[in-house]
């Protein structure tokens, strides 16, 4: 932008800047709304580490299946109602944010690092390394991630960290493809050639000259990947192959509530709405970021 | 062209081999499958007999080769649970899964093509806002949860449609809507973006300059040229639909491969898990191959040069 305006007369450039500022506002709204939702979720997760209205695991069989506050039969202190064991749904929804965010972010880090390394190596060195990586990409792409994740988790067993590793493992492809593509472009730039001529090592060129230049598109993919991995974790936990029920997760709450949905719809609605809201927020943020 | 076909076929064979290794090895990470087959108080002798009967006493590499040799002629072992041929069990469920996936794909196309084109034509205005929000909701909704809510409303509350099972068209409605939600959202976004990109091209300006109606431009000039990315994603999405149906089939007790697989996982029924993964993979690879051939029909340029990665 700056080089473009520099070549034009000052008055025109100023006028353009104003027009551009105005045009940008609707895009910023996506970032603003999405970012707010994400921020609130993070805050709720942090608060729930130290405080919830009630202990999330506290059972009270006298308070089983209480409805949310506006319905007949609601009891004070349980604004969103309770589950079959009389546990407070609001407290559990708050705590559930921890697992969703943790799995979403940690699995993206795992997948991102694998994809980044393989993509960089493939794009920078080329040759048989590149063919090998791209063949792996083809293989991974022809299998749906959820199917693969279920199959792997069926073998390794449930667990928070297993879910993180498996979701990271099935999402590395996206990063590897983009990183390889942009590395190919950056590698051909003259400053990379210059660095080579000055005697920089491959490692230094990759870390100092190539990596910083390919990061922005990766960040957009990573943002959207956080949301898809949160969805995947919820599905896995709902099926009973993901995070074990000893950790409070939204998917796990839906799994536990299955039998009482007809009796107490709030057990089905709140966890799903929580997932929908967070994922919607992250996707909105990702959209806004990708359109700049 | 022939070279390209051969290359793609060879690649598909490699993919399938990789899948077979993966599905074979993974299941061995899970611990001793014999433990699932025998009662807790079984005598050591019986345990050993079962181990031998299923070749579980051989080294893993030998077991894999045995498995591969048998799989090549369609023998994927016998279900531990049902004591019947695993492959025919899976193949028997396959039509239900395909029916669900095809109906869902059709539904997403019927919704997403017009909505996507409309959104692109009125970019930044009301139809765009509606289309984009619907799309974002579609890709943000946990599909199994949508299924649960649909059951509560249409089966529980209104009593219009059955909550689970199969047999009539009524059983198909809720699962189809549920499976298609994500694909619909994705396709609306994709159609919108690629149509909007194409509309900026010079040949569209020319067509408009010739005085063609907006409708003719949209359907003949724009849609044909936006088709490649749309067909790609639809092909990939069909595979994802098959995978996603694993989750949704379980919600609706839809007797497809996915539900069978989840039940097999609960029962640690190895041959069935393996057969299900392999059959779904074969199917997905075949679809990807078909999509690639479809490309060459849509874009003659691909027939000449190698496909860009």
Interface residues (C-beta under 8 A of the other chain):
Chain A: X26 X134 X135 X138 X139 X141 X142 X143 X144 X145 X146 X147 X148 X150 X151 X152 X154 X155 X156 X157 X177 X181 X227 X231 X234 X235 X238 X239 X240 X241 X251 X254 X261 X262 X265 X268 X269 X271 X272 X275 X276 X279 X280 X283 X284 X287
Chain B: X11 X12 X14 X15 X18 X19 X23 X26 X27 X28 X29 X30 X124 X136 X137 X139 X140 X141 X142 X143 X144 X145 X148 X149 X151 X152 X156 X236 X239 X240 X242 X243 X244 X246 X247 X250 X261 X262 X265 X266 X273 X277 X280 X281 X284 X285 X288 X309
